Amino acid sequence: MEQCWRWFGPNDPVTLDHVKQAGATGIVTALHHIYDGRAWTSEDVAERKAIIEKAGLRWSVCESIPVPSEIKLRSGAFREKIDNWKKSLESLGKAGIPVVCYNFMPVVDWTRTDLMFRRPTGGYALRFDMPDFVAYDVHVLKRPNASASYSDALNVEAERRAKAMDDAAVRRLETNIIAGLPGGEDSYTREGIARQIARFDGLGDAEMREHLIEFVREVAPLAEELGVRLGIHADDPPFSLFGLPRVVSTAEDTRTLLSAVDITANGLTLCAGSYGARADNDLPAMAEEFGPRVHFVHLRNVTREADGSFFEDDHLAGGTDMVKLIGALIREERRRAAEGRTDTAIPMRPDHGHLLVDDIDKVEAGLKVNPGYSCIGRLKGLAELRGVMAAVDQLMPA
C-alpha cells in the first residue's frame, strides 16, 4: 500500500519535511483556499503540485473537490457548479493526479462534539457524543421539531445535559459542531446553519440518493477518460445529523452507488472510522466485496457506545479488526497485480491521530494544531499500520 499523509497546504503547521520524516511518500491534499464552487485552473493545480514535488514527494490523492449544496439539491446554479467541478477534475487529471476523493454530506461535513476528549492512557482524542449533539440540535439551535428525530431516552438525557451547560460550554460545543473542521467545506454561524438546514426541508433519502447518482453519472465517465479514479467518502458520522439525509453510510448504500454507475472510475474511499461508527458495517467484508473499486483508504479506528456516541481509538484498537482489514486490502493489491492493473498500490493514510506529547504543549501555548491532524499522533498511527502491513505481507501465503 502507498503510505500517504494529509497535508493542508503551505499554511499547515505540519510541513512537508515532517511528512518525509514520518516515512510517507504520497501527499493527500487539495486547494483548500478555493472552496466556493469556483473551478480550479491548471495553473492552480500545477503550483501546488510543484511545491510537493520540490520536497521529493508525490501528490497521490486530491482530497477533496468540494461538492456545493446546489449540486446536492439540484437547484439554483447547480449546472454551473457541476461544470466547475468537472473543470477542476480536468485540471487534476491533466496534471496526473490519479485519485480524487469527495463526499456528498449535506450542510455539515465530518462532525465531532469534543476535540479534546481525555483518554484514560493520556493524550486527547476526537469524540462524537450523541446526547451532547442532541442537546445542541434541540435546545441550542432549536431546529423545528428536532426532538422527533431522536428516541425518548436521548431526548431526556439531552435535556439534562443542556440544563447543565453554562454559556462557555454551549459556545465550545457550538464551535466544535458548526465552525468547521480541517478539510470541511463550510463554517457557519448559528443563524447561518439554520438557514442551510432549511434549504433541505422535504428532501428525503431517496431523492438525495438519486441526486448523487445523477452527479456521478455525469462526472465518472469524464474521470475514466482522464485516467482519474473517484473515491466517495462515507458520511461521518454515518447517520443523519440535523434531520438531513445521508446516503453513503452503509454497505448497501455503497453497493447501490457502485452498481448504478458500473465503471472502474466510480469507486470509494474506504474510511474505516466513518463506516466503523456503525456496528452493522463489517469493514474487512466490505474491503473484500468492493475491493476492485477501492481507490483510497483511511485507516483509523473508533470505539462505539450504546447510545450512538463514539471516540477515535488507537489505530489498532476499536471496533474494526485492522489486521483483517489490511489483509483484505493486500489480497486486493495482489489480485490487481495478477490482473495486470496499474493501480496495484492502494493509497492509504493514517487518519485522525491523537494529540500527544509535545503537540499538547503547542495547543496549550495557543499555537495552531489542526484537530485530528497533529503530527505526533499520526506518526504513531502510521508506524503501527506500517508494521501491520509489513507483517501481513510477509506472512500471507502467495
C-alpha positions as CSV (number, residue, x, y, z in Angstrom):
1,M,0.0,0.0,0.0
2,E,1.2,3.5,-0.7
3,Q,1.8,5.3,2.6
4,C,0.3,8.8,2.3
5,W,-0.2,11.8,4.6
6,R,-2.9,14.5,4.6
7,W,-1.4,18.0,4.2
8,F,-3.4,21.2,4.3
9,G,-1.0,23.2,2.1
10,P,1.7,25.8,2.8
11,N,0.0,27.1,6.0
12,D,-0.2,23.6,7.5
13,P,1.9,23.6,10.8
14,V,2.9,20.0,9.8
15,T,5.4,20.7,7.0
16,L,6.4,18.5,4.0
17,D,9.7,17.9,5.7
18,H,7.8,16.5,8.7
19,V,5.9,14.2,6.3
20,K,9.1,12.8,4.9
21,Q,10.4,12.2,8.4
22,A,7.2,10.2,9.1
23,G,8.1,7.9,6.2
24,A,5.2,8.8,4.0
25,T,5.8,9.2,0.2
26,G,2.5,10.3,-1.0
27,I,0.6,13.6,-0.3
28,V,-3.1,13.9,0.1
29,T,-4.2,17.5,-0.3
30,A,-6.5,19.9,-2.1
31,L,-6.7,23.6,-3.0
32,H,-8.3,24.4,0.3
33,H,-8.2,28.1,-0.3
34,I,-10.6,27.6,-3.3
35,Y,-13.8,26.2,-1.7
36,D,-16.6,28.4,-3.0
37,G,-17.5,26.4,-6.1
38,R,-15.0,28.1,-8.5
39,A,-13.2,25.9,-10.9
40,W,-9.6,25.0,-10.1
41,T,-7.4,26.1,-13.0
42,S,-4.4,24.1,-14.4
43,E,-2.2,26.8,-13.1
44,D,-3.6,26.5,-9.6
45,V,-3.0,22.7,-9.6
46,A,0.4,23.0,-11.2
47,E,1.6,25.4,-8.5
48,R,0.5,23.1,-5.7
49,K,2.0,20.0,-7.4
50,A,5.3,21.8,-7.9
51,I,5.6,22.5,-4.2
52,I,5.0,18.9,-3.3
53,E,7.4,17.5,-5.9
54,K,10.1,20.0,-4.9
55,A,10.0,18.4,-1.5
56,G,10.6,15.0,-3.0
57,L,7.0,13.8,-2.5
58,R,4.1,12.8,-4.8
59,W,0.6,14.3,-5.0
60,S,-1.1,10.9,-4.8
61,V,-4.7,11.9,-3.9
62,C,-6.8,15.1,-4.1
63,E,-9.0,15.2,-1.0
64,S,-11.3,16.9,-1.8
65,I,-13.0,18.9,-4.6
66,P,-15.9,20.4,-2.6
67,V,-19.5,19.5,-3.8
68,P,-21.6,22.6,-3.2
69,S,-25.2,22.4,-1.8
70,E,-26.6,23.4,-5.2
71,I,-25.4,20.1,-6.6
72,K,-26.8,18.1,-3.7
73,L,-30.1,19.8,-4.1
74,R,-30.0,20.0,-7.9
75,S,-31.4,23.6,-7.6
76,G,-30.2,27.1,-8.2
77,A,-26.9,27.3,-10.0
78,F,-26.3,23.5,-9.8
79,R,-25.5,23.3,-13.6
80,E,-22.8,25.9,-13.3
81,K,-21.4,24.2,-10.1
82,I,-21.2,20.8,-11.8
83,D,-19.4,22.4,-14.8
84,N,-16.9,24.0,-12.5
85,W,-16.4,20.6,-10.6
86,K,-15.7,19.0,-14.0
87,K,-13.2,21.7,-14.9
88,S,-11.4,21.1,-11.6
89,L,-11.4,17.4,-12.3
90,E,-9.9,18.1,-15.7
91,S,-7.2,20.3,-14.2
92,L,-6.3,17.5,-11.8
93,G,-6.4,14.8,-14.5
94,K,-4.2,16.7,-16.9
95,A,-1.7,17.2,-14.1
96,G,-1.6,13.4,-13.5
97,I,-3.3,13.4,-10.1
98,P,-4.6,9.8,-10.1
99,V,-7.3,9.8,-7.4
100,V,-9.9,12.3,-6.3
101,C,-11.8,11.8,-3.0
102,Y,-15.1,13.6,-2.5
103,N,-18.2,13.4,-0.3
104,F,-21.9,14.1,-0.5
105,M,-22.7,15.1,3.0
106,P,-25.3,17.9,3.2
107,V,-24.6,21.1,5.1
108,V,-22.1,19.7,7.7
109,D,-19.0,17.7,6.8
110,W,-17.3,15.4,9.3
111,T,-18.6,16.3,12.7
112,R,-17.4,15.9,16.3
113,T,-18.7,17.4,19.6
114,D,-15.4,17.2,21.6
115,L,-12.0,17.9,20.1
116,M,-10.1,17.4,23.4
117,F,-11.5,14.1,24.8
118,R,-9.1,13.0,27.5
119,R,-8.0,9.4,27.0
120,P,-7.5,7.1,30.0
121,T,-4.0,6.4,28.8
122,G,-3.2,10.0,28.3
123,G,-3.4,12.4,25.4
124,Y,-6.5,13.6,23.7
125,A,-8.9,12.2,21.0
126,L,-11.8,13.4,18.9
127,R,-15.2,12.3,20.2
128,F,-18.8,12.4,18.9
129,D,-21.2,12.5,21.9
130,M,-24.7,11.8,20.8
131,P,-26.5,13.3,23.8
132,D,-24.4,16.5,23.5
133,F,-25.2,16.7,19.8
134,V,-29.0,16.2,20.5
135,A,-28.7,18.9,23.2
136,Y,-27.3,21.3,20.7
137,D,-29.8,20.5,18.0
138,V,-32.9,20.6,20.2
139,H,-32.1,23.1,22.9
140,V,-29.5,25.5,21.4
141,L,-30.1,25.5,17.7
142,K,-33.8,24.8,18.4
143,R,-34.4,23.2,15.0
144,P,-38.1,23.0,14.4
145,N,-39.4,19.6,15.6
146,A,-35.9,18.4,16.2
147,S,-36.8,16.2,19.1
148,A,-38.8,13.9,16.7
149,S,-35.5,12.8,15.2
150,Y,-34.4,11.1,18.4
151,S,-35.5,8.5,20.9
152,D,-37.2,9.4,24.1
153,A,-34.2,8.3,26.1
154,L,-31.9,10.5,24.1
155,N,-34.2,13.5,24.4
156,V,-34.4,13.0,28.2
157,E,-30.6,12.8,28.5
158,A,-30.1,15.7,26.1
159,E,-32.4,18.0,28.2
160,R,-30.4,17.1,31.3
161,R,-27.1,17.9,29.5
162,A,-28.5,21.2,28.1
163,K,-29.6,22.4,31.6
164,A,-26.1,21.6,33.0
165,M,-24.2,23.7,30.3
166,D,-23.1,27.2,31.1
167,D,-22.5,29.7,28.4
168,A,-18.9,28.7,27.9
169,A,-19.9,25.1,27.4
170,V,-22.5,26.0,24.9
171,R,-20.1,28.1,22.9
172,R,-17.5,25.4,22.9
173,L,-20.0,22.7,21.8
174,E,-21.3,25.0,19.1
175,T,-17.9,25.9,17.8
176,N,-16.9,22.2,17.6
177,I,-20.1,21.3,15.6
178,I,-20.6,24.2,13.2
179,A,-17.4,26.3,13.0
180,G,-15.7,23.9,10.5
181,L,-13.1,21.2,11.0
182,P,-10.0,20.7,8.8
183,G,-10.9,19.7,5.3
184,G,-14.5,20.7,5.7
185,E,-16.3,22.8,3.1
186,D,-18.0,25.4,5.3
187,S,-18.1,27.2,8.6
188,Y,-21.4,28.6,9.9
189,T,-22.9,30.9,12.5
190,R,-26.0,29.6,14.4
191,E,-28.3,31.6,12.1
192,G,-26.4,30.5,9.0
193,I,-26.5,26.8,9.7
194,A,-30.3,27.0,10.5
195,R,-30.8,28.6,7.0
196,Q,-28.7,26.0,5.3
197,I,-30.6,23.1,7.0
198,A,-33.9,24.7,6.0
199,R,-32.8,24.5,2.3
200,F,-33.0,20.8,2.6
201,D,-36.5,20.7,4.1
202,G,-38.6,18.0,2.4
203,L,-35.6,16.3,0.7
204,G,-35.6,12.6,1.7
205,D,-33.0,9.8,1.4
206,A,-34.5,8.5,-1.9
207,E,-34.2,11.9,-3.7
208,M,-30.8,12.7,-2.2
209,R,-29.6,9.3,-3.4
210,E,-30.9,10.0,-6.9
211,H,-29.1,13.4,-6.9
212,L,-25.9,11.7,-6.0
213,I,-26.3,9.1,-8.7
214,E,-27.1,11.7,-11.3
215,F,-24.0,13.6,-10.3
216,V,-21.8,10.5,-10.6
217,R,-23.3,9.5,-13.9
218,E,-22.0,12.8,-15.2
219,V,-18.6,13.1,-13.7
220,A,-17.4,9.4,-13.5
221,P,-17.2,8.9,-17.3
222,L,-15.1,12.1,-17.5
223,A,-12.8,10.8,-14.7
224,E,-12.4,7.5,-16.6
225,E,-11.5,9.4,-19.8
226,L,-8.9,11.4,-17.8
227,G,-7.4,8.4,-16.1
228,V,-8.6,9.5,-12.7
229,R,-10.3,7.3,-10.1
230,L,-13.0,8.8,-7.9
231,G,-13.5,7.7,-4.4
232,I,-16.5,8.8,-2.5
233,H,-16.0,9.2,1.3
234,A,-18.6,7.8,3.7
235,D,-20.8,10.1,5.8
236,D,-19.1,10.9,9.0
237,P,-20.8,10.1,11.3
238,P,-22.7,7.5,9.1
239,F,-26.2,8.6,10.1
240,S,-28.5,11.6,9.9
241,L,-27.5,14.9,11.5
242,F,-30.0,17.7,12.0
243,G,-32.6,15.5,10.3
244,L,-30.7,15.7,7.0
245,P,-30.5,12.8,4.5
246,R,-27.1,11.0,4.5
247,V,-26.9,8.3,1.8
248,V,-23.3,7.0,2.0
249,S,-23.4,5.3,5.4
250,T,-23.8,1.6,4.9
251,A,-22.5,-1.2,2.7
252,E,-25.9,-1.2,0.9
253,D,-25.5,2.5,0.2
254,T,-22.1,1.8,-1.4
255,R,-23.4,-1.2,-3.3
256,T,-26.3,0.9,-4.7
257,L,-24.0,3.7,-6.0
258,L,-21.3,1.4,-7.5
259,S,-23.9,-0.7,-9.3
260,A,-25.8,2.4,-10.6
261,V,-22.6,3.7,-12.4
262,D,-20.7,0.5,-13.0
263,I,-17.4,1.7,-14.2
264,T,-14.0,1.5,-12.5
265,A,-13.6,5.2,-12.1
266,N,-16.7,5.2,-9.8
267,G,-15.2,3.9,-6.6
268,L,-14.9,4.6,-3.0
269,T,-12.7,5.9,-0.3
270,L,-12.9,3.1,2.3
271,C,-12.8,5.1,5.6
272,A,-12.6,2.5,8.4
273,G,-13.5,5.1,11.0
274,S,-16.5,6.5,9.3
275,Y,-18.1,3.2,8.2
276,G,-16.9,1.7,11.5
277,A,-19.0,4.1,13.6
278,R,-21.9,1.7,12.7
279,A,-21.9,-1.8,14.2
280,D,-23.6,-3.1,11.0
281,N,-20.7,-2.2,8.8
282,D,-18.1,-5.1,8.5
283,L,-15.0,-3.4,7.2
284,P,-13.0,-6.5,6.2
285,A,-16.1,-7.8,4.4
286,M,-16.6,-4.5,2.6
287,A,-12.9,-4.5,1.5
288,E,-13.4,-8.0,0.1
289,E,-16.7,-7.2,-1.7
290,F,-15.8,-3.7,-3.0
291,G,-12.0,-4.3,-3.4
292,P,-11.8,-3.7,-7.1
293,R,-13.4,-0.3,-6.7
294,V,-11.5,0.8,-3.5
295,H,-9.3,3.7,-4.8
296,F,-8.2,5.2,-1.4
297,V,-8.2,4.1,2.2
298,H,-8.4,6.0,5.5
299,L,-7.2,3.7,8.3
300,R,-8.4,4.7,11.7
301,N,-10.5,3.1,14.4
302,V,-13.4,4.1,16.7
303,T,-14.9,2.7,19.8
304,R,-18.7,2.8,19.7
305,E,-21.0,3.3,22.6
306,A,-24.6,2.1,23.0
307,D,-26.2,5.5,22.5
308,G,-24.5,6.2,19.2
309,S,-21.6,8.0,20.6
310,F,-18.0,7.1,19.7
311,F,-14.4,8.2,20.1
312,E,-11.3,7.9,18.0
313,D,-9.4,5.0,19.5
314,D,-5.8,3.8,18.8
315,H,-5.4,2.7,15.2
316,L,-5.1,-1.0,16.3
317,A,-7.9,-0.8,18.8
318,G,-11.6,0.0,18.5
319,G,-14.4,-1.9,16.7
320,T,-12.6,-2.8,13.4
321,D,-10.1,-5.6,13.2
322,M,-7.4,-3.6,11.5
323,V,-5.2,-6.7,10.8
324,K,-8.1,-8.4,8.9
325,L,-8.9,-5.2,7.1
326,I,-5.3,-4.7,5.9
327,G,-5.1,-8.4,5.0
328,A,-8.1,-7.9,2.7
329,L,-6.6,-4.9,1.1
330,I,-3.3,-6.6,0.4
331,R,-5.1,-9.5,-1.2
332,E,-6.8,-7.0,-3.4
333,E,-3.5,-5.5,-4.4
334,R,-2.2,-8.9,-5.3
335,R,-5.3,-9.6,-7.3
336,R,-4.8,-6.4,-9.2
337,A,-1.2,-7.2,-10.0
338,A,-2.2,-10.7,-11.3
339,E,-4.9,-9.0,-13.5
340,G,-2.4,-6.5,-14.9
341,R,-3.9,-3.4,-13.4
342,T,-1.6,-0.4,-13.0
343,D,-3.1,0.8,-9.7
344,T,-1.8,-2.1,-7.6
345,A,-0.6,0.1,-4.7
346,I,-3.7,1.4,-3.0
347,P,-3.0,4.8,-1.4
348,M,-3.7,4.9,2.4
349,R,-3.3,7.4,5.1
350,P,-3.4,7.3,8.9
351,D,-6.4,9.3,9.9
352,H,-7.3,11.4,13.0
353,G,-4.3,10.8,15.2
354,H,-4.4,11.6,18.9
355,L,-3.0,14.7,20.4
356,L,0.2,13.5,22.1
357,V,3.4,14.6,23.8
358,D,4.8,18.0,22.5
359,D,1.7,18.7,20.4
360,I,-0.3,19.0,23.6
361,D,2.2,21.8,24.7
362,K,1.6,23.6,21.4
363,V,-2.1,23.7,21.9
364,E,-1.7,24.9,25.5
365,A,0.6,27.6,24.2
366,G,-2.0,28.8,21.7
367,L,-0.2,27.5,18.6
368,K,-2.1,26.1,15.6
369,V,-2.6,22.4,15.6
370,N,-5.4,21.1,13.4
371,P,-7.8,18.9,15.4
372,G,-7.2,15.2,14.4
373,Y,-4.2,16.2,12.2
374,S,-1.4,16.8,14.7
375,C,1.9,15.4,13.7
376,I,2.9,13.0,16.5
377,G,-0.4,11.2,16.8
378,R,-0.5,10.4,13.1
379,L,3.2,9.5,13.1
380,K,2.4,6.9,15.8
381,G,-0.6,5.6,13.8
382,L,1.4,5.3,10.6
383,A,4.2,3.4,12.3
384,E,1.7,1.0,13.8
385,L,-0.1,0.5,10.5
386,R,3.2,0.1,8.6
387,G,4.2,-2.7,11.0
388,V,0.9,-4.5,10.4
389,M,1.3,-4.1,6.6
390,A,4.8,-5.5,6.6
391,A,3.9,-8.4,8.8
392,V,0.7,-9.3,6.8
393,D,2.5,-9.0,3.5
394,Q,5.3,-11.4,4.7
395,L,3.1,-13.9,6.4
396,M,0.2,-14.1,3.9
397,P,0.5,-17.1,1.5
398,A,1.4,-16.2,-2.0
